[in-house]
């Protein structure tokens, strides 16, 4: 199975209402007066990090990518659970984990450690507390809303390629936790950009039943000469959101488009209709 087929099969299983139909990056569970936001992401050697990567950077990124999902829900971290396969440089991994947990105030709750042969796969579950209800989701974009992005895309791509000023964007991304909490009361839909701006915008449009019309000239990118690659590469962890066009935003953001009624394609880049996920960003399988 490829990733979309596998997720489609999972949707046929009994789902908790908090799973949001597996159409979002987080589960949302209300317990009494509190609402918990829970997410789980994995990283695999050779796919998400190089075999010779500094394991301190790997640990940091594992935490940051999970917390980025919480940021898109306006949640504040409560703690994390770690799934770890023992291997090279475990002491460096622990050091990077220590740095990330301290930087984002996300203490370790527990987890599991095993020994196994083959490439390493690492997992982390992040638990957050919602700071605003209803908790933002992908599916709320409304016709007439503006489409916004908190910062440039393509920095991680350049960092992966070794451009010095962008290495940190790939190795040690920073989840937009503060921005997510500030935006949560205002947005109609929000998600983080992890698999490429175009692919994630397509997912938001499909979940909301609308068309997102993006202006390619308005999209902030790290290298204007490589716009097409910057908006497809991913790993940026900026927040993509929709909000009323006249909304006074509490954080810096770039308006990159408009939400319109669903047309022949869920996504427009200028005048070009886009709808094939395989051409728009990163998917597994």
N, C-alpha and C positions, 0 to 999 in steps of 0.2 A: 504494500500500500504506500502511496505517497501521503504527505501530510494532510492535504484537504480531505482525501478519502478516509483517512484514519479518524480525523475529527468528526466527519459526517457519521461514521459508525459509532463513535462515542455518544453522539447526540441521540442515538436510538436507545441508549441505556437509561435506567432510572436516574433522573437528575434532580438535585435539590433546587428549589426556587432560587436560592442564592447563587447558583451557577450561571444565571442569566443566559441560559440556553447555550452555553459555551461560545457566546458571541462577543465576549469581552476578555480582558486580560486578567481579571480578578474575580473572585467570588465575594459576595457581600452578604454577611450574616448579621441579623439584628438579634441581640440577646438583651432583653430588658430594655434599658435606656441607652445601651451602647450598640454601635454598629461596627463590626469588624470587617476589615478588607484584607483578603488573603490571596497571595499569588505564589506561584512556584515556577522558576526558570532553571534551565540546565545549561551547562557549557561542556563541550567535548573537545578533546585534544585533536588537532588537525582540522577542525571545523571552526571553532570559536577562538582558539588560541594555538599558536605555533608550538611544536614540541620543545623548542628551546626558549619559550617565553619565561620571563621572570615570574615565578609562582606567586610572588607578592602582588604583582599586577593582576594576575589571574584571580586571586582572592578578592581584591578590591572590585574588579569588574563584575564578579559574580554577585557581590552585594549590591553594587550600584544598579545593575540591570533589573534586579528584582525591585529595588526601592523606586526605580523609575515608574514601574507599574503602579505602585502606591501613589506616587506623585500625580499621576493622571487621574486619580480618584480623589485628590485633595486630602489624602490620609496622612497622618503622622505615624512614624514607625513605633511599634511596640516591641518587636524583637524578631529574631530569625532562627530557623532550624537548618542545620547544615547536613548534607549528604556528601561524604568525602571518601574517595578511593586513595589509599596510601600510595605514595610514589616518590619521585625525586623531589628534593627541596621542600619537604613538608614543613621544615622550620621557617622557610621563607613564606610559604603559604600562610602559616599562622601569623607571621608578622604583618603581612598585608591585610589579613582578616582583622587583626587588632586595630590597624590604622583606619580601616573603613568603618568598623563598628563604632569607633570613637568619633570619627568625623561626622557621621550621620545619626549619632545617638540611637543606635539600633542594637541593643545588647543580645548576646547569644542566649537562646532558650534551651538548646539541646540539639539532637540529631542522631546520625549514625555514621560510623566509620568502618570500612571493610578493606580487605586486600583482594585484588583481582588481577588477572592477566589481561594484556591488551591495552589499547589506548584508554586514557583516563576520561571519565565522565563525572562531573561534579554537579550537584544540585543544591538549591537553596529555597526554602520557603520563607517568605516575609509576611509578617502579620502587622497590620496597621489599624489605627482607630480613625474612623471617619470624623472629619471636623465640620462637615456640612451634609445635611440631608435635604433632598435626595442626593445620593452619591452619584457623581457624573458617570455617564456611560457613553459608549460609542454611538448609540442609536437615537440620540435626541436632536440631531441637527434639524433646524426648521428653515423653510423657504424664506429667503430674504436675509438670513443671518450672514455675517461676514465669516470668512475662513481665516484663521490666524495661526502663526507659528512663532514660538518664543525666541528662536535664534537660528543661525545659519546651519544648513546641512552640507555635508561633504567634508567636514573637518576630520572625522574618523577615517574616511577613505584616504585622505592625504597623510594622516598619522600612520596608517598601516603601510603606506608606501615609503615612510621614512622621512617625511618633511618635518624638520626639527620642531617648528612652532606648533605643530598639530599632533605630535606623538601622544601627549597626555589625553587628547580627545579620544584616541583609540584605546590606550592602555588603562587610563583611569578616568572614565567619564564621570560626570557629576549629575545625579538625578535632580530634576527641578522641583524639589520638595516644597520649597518656600513659595515658588510661583504657583504650584498646583493648589496649595491651600488658599492662596489669595484669589485664585480664579474660580474655585469650585462654586461659590455662590452665584456666579455670573454666567457660566457657560451653559450651552444647551447640549454639547457633546464634547468629549475630550479623550485623547489617548496619547501615548508617547510614540515617537518615531523610532522604531527599532529595526524594521525590515525594509526601510526605504520610504521616502515621503510619498511617492506615487502609490505604492502598494498599500500603505497604511491609510492614505486618503480614500482609496478605492474601498477598503474595508469599512471605513466610516460611512461612506456614501451608501453602500449596500445595506449596512445595518440600519441606517436611518430611512431608507427608501427614497432618497433624493439624488440629485446630481451635484457634485462639487465642481464648480468651474474655476480653475486655477489660472492665474496670470503668470506666465513664466518669467516675465520681467520683474515681477514683484517678489519672487521667491529669493530670500537671502541665501547665497551659497558661498562656500569657502574659496572657490575658483570659478570665476565667471566664464572662463574659456571652456570649462568642463561641466556646464550646467546639467547636461543630460545624465552624466555619471553621478553627479552630486545628488540628484533627486531620486536616484534609484539605488544607491549603494547601501544606505542604512547605517545602523550602529550609532546614530546621532543622539538619541535620547532627549531631543527637544520635545516640547508639548505642541501637539496639533489640536486646535479646538475651534468650535463655532460659538458665536455669541451674537446678540443683536447688533446690527450695524452701527448703531449710535451708542453702544455701551462704552462707558468710561472705564478703561482697563486699569487695574491697579499695578500692573507690571509691564515692562517693555515688551512689545510684540509687533510682528509685522503682519499686516493684512495681505494675504496672498490670493484671495478669491472670494467667491460668493456662493451661497447655497441656492440652488434653483430647483424647480419642480423636476421630478424624474423624467428624463428624456430618453432617447435611444441608447445613450451610454451613461453609466454612473459617474464617469469622470471625464472632464474636459481639460486639456492643457492648451490654453489659447483656443484655437478653433479645432484642435485635433481631438476626436473622441477616443477614449481609452477604456478598455474593459477586460483585457486578457491579463490575469494576474501573473502569468509566467513571464511576461515581458517587463514588469513594473518594479520588481524588487527581489528580495531574497526569500525563497521558500525551501523547506526541507523536502527531499525526495523528488 
